[in-house]
Amino acid sequence: MKFREFVGEKNVKEVEKKIIQTNIGSTEEDFLKTVLRENQDGSKIKKRKELSIETFLGFGLSKQKLKRVFDYIKSWLIRYDVPFEAQNPYLTLYLLRNIKESSLLINNIKKTKHGIIYKPKNTISILSYDEKNFPRPYMNLKGEKGYDYILLNYYPNEYNLFLEGIFIDMDIKIILEQCYVKLFKIKSGIMKNKMYEDMMYSCPKFPNIKLGNIGLLRS
């Protein structure tokens, strides 16, 4: 006698186990998920470690659009005799985790980004490993040891809400929301706060920007 029958539950419902066919015969679906390294369609099952990788979502931008601001900041770096490395301009919007299908995410976004415009705050942030002099501009966003980055700040807009709907549908976790363009990389400690203040005093207005190619960059 089964235990549930012993305590008075006469009509015991049997748990139905879904049986599926594989290339080596029939097996239970749950068991297959536990031991299989590939999905039924042949695609590899993502390991937990792979799903925990944090990835930046950004969009390529027109260099011509940013040329006036770029040249202005560059002229100040030259004036202060600061070696620099120009960065490919991307509008970075999110730090994400649990991206299972990068190509599907890109396709879902690609259909909707046309005509979307982001407006500038007309301020800069300094992403630095030296957090005493340059507090972290975005939570969870750490600087690279020995280097500072000059970021142009932009406003999020309603399109962010649409993107977040895609993330929810795809079970993608948002680690950090941000909105900036990384423009220059310089050695840490060369530029002081006062220098940045002087530089920004007569900086030309940042341009409105349209979204270009979608970029996913591992953190």
Protein Blocks (a to p, Z undefined) as FASTA:
>chain_A
ZZklmnopabacdddddddddfkbccdfklmmmmpcbdfkopacddfklmmpccdddddd
dfklmmmmmmmmmmmmmmnopacddddddddfbdcehiablmlmmmmmmmmmgopacdde
hiacdddfblmlmccfbghiacdehiacddddddddfklmmmmmmmmmnopacfbdcddd
dfbdcdehkacfklmmmmmmmgccdddddddddddddZZ
